[in-house]
Amino acid sequence: MKIVIVGTGYVGLVSGACFAETGLSVACVDIDEAKISRLKEGKIPIYEPGLEPIVLRNMEKGRLTFSTSLKEVIDGSEAVFIAVGTPQDEDGSADLKYVLAVARDIGRFMNHYLVVVTKSTVPIGTSEKVRQAVQEELDKRGAKIAFDVASNPEFLKEGNAVEDFLRPDRIVIGTDSEEAQKIMQKLYKPFVLNGHPILFMDIPSAEMTKYAANAMLATKISFMNDIANLCDIVGADVNMVRKGIGSDPRIGDKFIYAGVGYGGSCFPKDVKALIKSAEEHNWSLDILKAVEKVNERQKEVIIQKIKKHFNNQLKGKIFAIWGLSFKPHTDDMREAPSLVIISRLLSEGAQCKVYDPVAMNEAKRKLGDSVIYAKDQYEALIDADAMVLVTEWPEFRLPNYNVMERLMRSKVIFDGRNIYDPNEMKELGFSYYSIGRKSVVFPS
């Protein structure tokens, strides 16, 4: 059985490699010639735990190939997955130009029945636009070739994408065709042996499910951050509150950790796109507008704590920034809170010395020479007036406090992810600020 996946980003490359792992013949296509050349050499363009060995293994077996030409690989395939980017347009909507360009290419080159699958995160109604684009190209050719369209949104978490694909908690497929359903069921059968379901539904519902899922998770994050800020004011401890509400099975303990806000390639873009999609249908998603507002404000919370501690005098101060990616186990810095925090510190005349376990190259691309790049977390601390923890990488959880004290100009920590214990900080003599918990303040 052969499939084609167009797009070799997080979704496309992970999907292609994991499908190949089940014995399928998978051709991954991308118009980026340099990226395809690197992939053919076994060089993985993104950091994702577990991805490199699975790609290399299936390349060696001949099950996973890479090409810049859809025309050359489409013959014999039973399904073509569209997994290209849907960047945010100027008005907040998802830009579908790449998705529809692939759909038109499919219509130009297909010579037999296949299922056209939208894997990219797309607004409700996109699959019908894909269907129209394919049909228009077939009509231009005068070709009477049957095809079906399916929506198969992804639910991969960056940093855990391979595991999520191989052992999904659910697979959502929208289709209006029995033939397409049979093919999709066959493709995904190896992934549901753990008993988790394939949920077949109509196409608009499948498209909505993806956006609704991300919007709900973003809502939980912003809700907890708002509560954390109130905890700061009234003297409550947000960690205690989190445990108290998280033990309620109706709420659960996932995505209710306070911090400096969400980022990445999905939540910010998808929340905006869903808001825009609702507006196009004359509906206002007021809760999501508040979610977005809270998240943008949350990225400023740690800055306000920093300014208050230093009496608004940040010029000439040196800040060690621990963590740059939007979350651990990825090098993705899209919409990362670190970018906002660093930008604000620099605008106040401060200097930033930064370190991240895997995102340094991406940081250099985004930040240029505006910051100092440290070779490790401790080098970033040399002569620092404070350390700001932005991303909760495991290696930051148990630092050597004696080394920190020796390297830093002053013992001040701003913990944007609440990973340290305030009582321990007090015993060690560190001034300590976190999100939604009591601060520990020693005289400067």
C-alpha positions in Angstrom: 0.0 0.0 0.0 1.4 3.4 -1.0 0.6 6.9 0.2 2.0 10.4 -0.5 2.4 13.1 2.0 2.9 16.7 0.8 4.8 18.8 3.3 7.8 17.8 5.4 7.3 20.0 8.5 6.4 18.6 12.0 3.2 17.0 10.8 4.2 15.8 7.4 7.6 14.3 8.4 6.4 12.7 11.6 3.3 11.3 9.8 5.3 9.9 6.9 7.9 8.3 9.1 5.3 6.7 11.4 3.2 5.4 8.5 6.3 3.9 6.9 7.1 2.2 10.3 3.9 0.1 9.7 5.2 -1.2 6.4 3.6 1.3 4.1 5.4 2.8 1.1 5.5 6.5 1.8 6.7 9.3 -0.5 7.1 12.7 1.2 7.0 15.7 -1.1 8.2 19.2 -0.6 8.9 22.1 -2.9 11.9 23.1 -0.8 14.8 21.6 -2.7 17.4 22.2 -0.1 15.3 20.5 2.6 14.6 17.5 0.4 18.3 17.2 -0.4 19.1 17.2 3.3 16.5 14.7 4.0 17.9 12.4 1.3 21.2 12.6 3.1 19.5 11.6 6.4 19.7 15.1 7.9 16.5 15.9 9.9 15.5 19.6 9.6 13.6 19.8 12.9 14.3 18.7 16.4 11.8 16.1 17.6 12.7 13.3 20.0 12.7 9.9 18.4 12.2 11.2 14.9 15.7 10.8 13.4 16.0 7.0 14.1 12.6 6.2 12.7 13.3 8.3 9.5 16.7 6.7 9.0 15.4 3.2 9.6 12.6 3.5 7.1 14.8 5.2 4.5 17.2 2.3 4.8 14.4 -0.2 4.3 13.2 1.7 1.2 9.8 2.4 2.7 10.3 6.2 3.1 11.4 8.4 0.2 11.6 12.1 -0.5 10.9 14.1 -3.7 10.3 17.6 -4.9 7.8 16.3 -7.6 4.3 15.2 -6.8 3.9 14.2 -10.4 6.7 11.6 -10.1 5.4 9.8 -7.0 1.6 10.1 -7.2 1.1 7.0 -9.5 0.0 3.9 -7.5 -0.8 5.8 -4.3 -4.1 5.2 -2.6 -4.1 8.5 -0.6 -2.4 11.9 -0.8 -2.1 13.7 2.5 -1.9 17.5 2.4 0.3 18.5 5.4 1.6 21.9 4.3 1.6 25.1 6.4 -1.5 27.3 7.0 0.2 30.5 8.2 -1.7 33.2 9.8 -3.0 35.8 7.4 -2.9 39.5 8.2 -6.5 39.4 9.4 -5.9 36.4 11.7 -7.4 33.9 9.4 -5.6 30.8 8.2 -3.9 31.3 4.8 -5.0 28.4 2.6 -2.9 29.2 -0.5 -0.4 26.3 0.1 -3.2 23.8 0.8 -5.1 24.8 -2.3 -2.0 24.8 -4.5 -1.4 21.2 -3.5 -5.0 20.3 -4.3 -4.6 21.8 -7.8 -1.4 19.8 -8.3 -3.2 16.6 -7.3 -5.9 17.4 -9.9 -3.3 18.0 -12.5 -1.3 14.8 -11.9 -3.7 12.1 -10.6 -4.5 9.3 -13.0 -6.6 6.9 -10.8 -9.0 7.0 -7.9 -7.4 8.2 -4.6 -8.4 9.8 -1.3 -7.3 13.4 -0.9 -6.7 14.0 2.8 -6.4 17.3 4.5 -4.0 16.8 7.4 -3.1 20.5 7.8 -5.0 22.4 10.4 -7.6 24.2 8.3 -10.9 26.2 8.9 -14.2 24.6 8.6 -15.2 24.4 4.9 -11.6 23.9 3.6 -12.2 20.3 2.5 -14.9 21.5 0.1 -12.5 24.1 -1.3 -9.9 21.3 -1.8 -12.5 19.2 -3.5 -13.4 22.0 -5.9 -9.7 22.8 -6.6 -9.0 19.1 -7.5 -12.2 18.9 -9.7 -11.4 22.1 -11.5 -8.1 20.8 -12.6 -9.6 17.5 -13.7 -12.2 19.3 -15.7 -9.5 21.3 -17.4 -7.9 18.0 -18.5 -11.2 16.6 -19.5 -10.4 13.7 -17.1 -13.2 11.8 -15.5 -11.4 10.3 -12.5 -13.2 9.7 -9.3 -11.7 10.8 -6.0 -12.9 11.4 -2.4 -11.9 14.0 0.2 -11.3 13.3 3.8 -10.4 15.5 6.8 -7.8 13.9 9.2 -6.7 16.5 11.7 -3.5 15.9 13.7 -3.2 16.0 17.5 0.5 15.8 17.8 2.3 17.5 20.7 5.7 19.0 19.7 8.3 17.2 21.8 6.2 14.0 21.9 4.9 13.9 18.3 6.3 10.4 17.4 4.8 8.8 20.4 1.5 10.6 19.9 1.3 9.3 16.3 2.4 5.7 17.1 0.1 5.5 20.1 -2.7 8.0 19.6 -5.5 8.5 22.2 -7.9 8.9 19.3 -7.9 9.3 15.5 -10.4 11.7 14.0 -11.5 11.2 10.3 -14.2 13.1 8.5 -15.5 11.7 5.3 -18.7 11.3 3.2 -17.6 8.2 1.3 -17.6 4.5 2.3 -14.7 3.8 0.0 -12.6 6.6 1.6 -13.6 5.3 5.0 -12.3 1.8 4.2 -9.0 3.1 3.0 -8.5 5.4 6.0 -9.5 2.6 8.3 -6.9 0.3 6.7 -4.2 2.9 6.9 -4.8 3.5 10.6 -5.5 0.0 11.8 -2.0 -0.6 13.1 -2.3 2.4 15.4 -5.4 1.5 17.2 -4.4 -1.9 18.5 -4.1 -0.3 21.9 -7.9 0.0 21.9 -8.2 3.7 21.3 -10.8 4.6 18.7 -11.0 5.8 15.2 -13.7 8.4 15.3 -15.5 8.7 11.9 -17.7 11.7 11.4 -18.8 14.2 8.8 -16.1 16.5 7.3 -17.1 19.8 8.9 -17.2 18.2 12.4 -13.7 16.8 11.9 -12.4 20.2 10.9 -14.1 21.8 13.8 -12.8 19.2 16.3 -9.1 20.2 15.7 -9.8 23.9 16.3 -12.1 23.2 19.3 -9.5 20.9 20.9 -6.7 23.5 20.7 -9.0 26.3 21.8 -10.1 24.3 24.9 -6.5 23.6 25.9 -5.6 27.3 25.4 -8.6 28.3 27.4 -7.5 26.1 30.4 -4.0 27.7 30.2 -5.3 31.3 30.2 -7.9 30.5 32.9 -5.2 29.2 35.2 -2.9 32.1 34.4 -5.7 34.6 35.2 -6.4 32.8 38.5 -2.6 32.8 39.3 -2.5 36.6 38.9 -5.4 36.9 41.4 -3.5 34.6 43.7 -0.6 37.0 43.6 -2.9 39.8 44.7 -4.8 38.0 47.5 -1.9 35.9 48.8 -3.0 32.5 47.7 -0.7 29.8 46.2 -1.7 28.8 42.7 0.0 25.4 43.0 -2.3 24.6 45.9 -5.3 25.8 44.0 -4.2 23.7 41.0 -4.0 20.6 43.1 -7.4 21.4 44.6 -9.2 21.8 41.4 -7.2 19.2 39.4 -8.3 16.4 41.7 -11.9 17.0 40.4 -12.2 14.5 37.4 -14.5 16.9 35.6 -11.6 19.4 35.5 -8.5 17.1 35.5 -4.9 18.1 36.1 -3.7 18.6 32.6 -3.0 22.1 31.2 -3.7 23.9 34.5 -0.2 25.0 35.3 0.4 28.7 35.6 3.2 30.3 33.7 4.2 33.0 31.2 1.7 32.1 28.6 1.4 29.7 25.7 3.2 29.9 22.4 4.2 27.7 19.5 2.9 27.0 16.1 -0.6 25.9 17.1 -2.4 27.5 20.0 -1.9 31.2 19.1 -2.6 30.7 15.4 -5.5 28.3 15.8 -7.3 30.5 18.4 -7.0 33.5 16.1 -8.2 31.5 13.1 -11.2 30.1 15.0 -12.2 33.6 16.2 -11.9 34.9 12.6 -13.9 31.9 11.2 -16.7 32.7 13.7 -16.7 36.3 12.7 -17.1 35.3 9.0 -20.3 33.6 10.1 -21.4 36.6 12.1 -20.7 35.0 15.5 -18.4 36.3 18.3 -16.4 33.8 20.3 -16.1 36.0 23.3 -14.5 33.5 25.6 -11.7 32.8 23.1 -11.1 36.6 22.6 -10.6 36.7 26.4 -8.3 33.7 26.2 -6.1 35.5 23.6 -6.1 38.7 25.6 -5.1 37.0 28.8 -2.3 35.1 27.1 -0.8 38.3 25.6 -1.0 40.0 29.0 0.6 37.0 30.7 3.8 37.4 28.7 4.2 40.8 30.4 3.7 39.5 34.0 7.3 38.5 34.6 8.5 41.8 33.2 6.4 43.7 35.7 7.9 41.6 38.5 11.4 42.3 37.2 10.8 46.0 37.0 9.3 46.2 40.5 12.2 44.4 42.0 14.7 46.7 40.3 12.7 49.9 40.9 12.2 50.3 37.2 16.0 50.7 36.7 16.9 48.0 34.2 19.4 49.9 32.2 22.8 48.2 32.3 21.4 45.2 34.2 22.3 41.7 32.9 19.7 39.0 32.8 20.4 35.3 32.3 17.6 33.7 30.3 17.1 30.0 30.8 15.0 28.5 28.0 14.0 30.0 24.7 11.8 27.4 22.9 8.1 27.8 23.6 8.1 24.5 25.5 10.6 21.8 26.4 11.8 19.1 24.0 11.5 21.2 20.8 13.5 24.0 19.1 10.4 25.8 18.0 10.3 29.4 19.0 7.2 30.5 17.2 5.2 32.8 19.4 7.6 31.9 22.3 7.2 33.9 25.5 11.0 34.2 25.6 10.9 36.5 22.6 8.5 39.0 24.3 10.4 38.9 27.5 13.8 39.4 25.9 12.5 42.2 23.6 11.0 44.1 26.6 14.2 43.7 28.7 16.3 45.0 25.7 14.0 47.9 25.3 14.6 48.9 28.9 18.3 49.0 28.3 19.2 45.6 29.8 21.5 43.0 28.5 20.4 39.3 28.0 22.6 36.3 28.1 20.6 33.4 26.8 20.8 29.6 26.8 18.5 26.8 25.6 19.5 23.1 25.3 18.3 22.8 21.6 17.0 26.1 20.3 20.2 28.1 20.1 20.4 28.0 16.3 16.8 29.0 16.0 17.4 31.8 18.6 20.3 33.1 16.5 18.0 33.2 13.5 15.4 35.2 15.4 17.5 37.3 17.7 20.6 37.9 15.7 23.3 39.7 17.7 20.9 41.5 20.1 21.8 39.0 22.8 24.8 37.1 24.1 24.7 33.3 23.6 26.0 31.1 26.4 27.4 27.7 25.8 25.5 26.3 28.9 23.2 27.5 31.6 25.9 28.4 34.0 27.9 30.5 31.6 24.7 32.6 31.1 24.8 33.4 34.8 28.3 35.0 34.9 27.8 38.6 36.4 24.0 38.3 36.0 21.8 40.5 38.1 19.1 37.9 37.9 18.1 34.6 36.2 14.8 34.4 34.3 13.5 30.9 33.8 11.2 30.8 30.7 11.2 27.2 29.5 11.0 24.3 32.0 13.7 22.0 30.5 14.4 19.1 32.8 18.1 20.1 33.2 17.0 23.3 34.8 15.1 21.6 37.6 17.9 20.8 39.9 20.6 23.4 39.3 23.8 23.8 41.4 22.8 26.7 43.7 26.4 27.0 45.0 27.6 27.6 41.5 24.8 30.0 40.8 25.6 32.0 43.9 29.3 32.2 42.9 28.6 33.3 39.3 25.8 35.8 39.8 26.1 39.4 40.7 23.0 39.2 42.8 20.9 36.2 44.0 17.6 36.8 42.2 15.5 34.3 40.3 12.4 35.0 38.3 10.7 31.6 37.7 8.2 31.8 34.8 7.2 28.1 35.2 7.0 27.6 39.0 9.5 24.8 39.0 11.4 25.8 42.2 10.3 25.7 45.8 9.9 29.1 47.4 10.8 27.7 50.9 14.0 26.2 49.5 14.8 29.6 47.8 14.3 31.3 51.1 16.7 28.9 52.9 19.3 29.4 50.2 19.0 33.2 50.4 17.7 33.8 46.9 15.2 36.5 46.2 12.6 34.5 44.3 9.6 35.5 42.2 7.2 33.0 40.5 3.6 33.1 39.1 0.7 33.1 41.5 2.8 32.3 44.6 4.3 34.3 47.4 7.6 36.0 46.6 10.8 35.7 48.6 12.5 39.1 48.9 15.9 39.8 50.4 17.4 43.3 50.7 19.6 44.1 47.7 
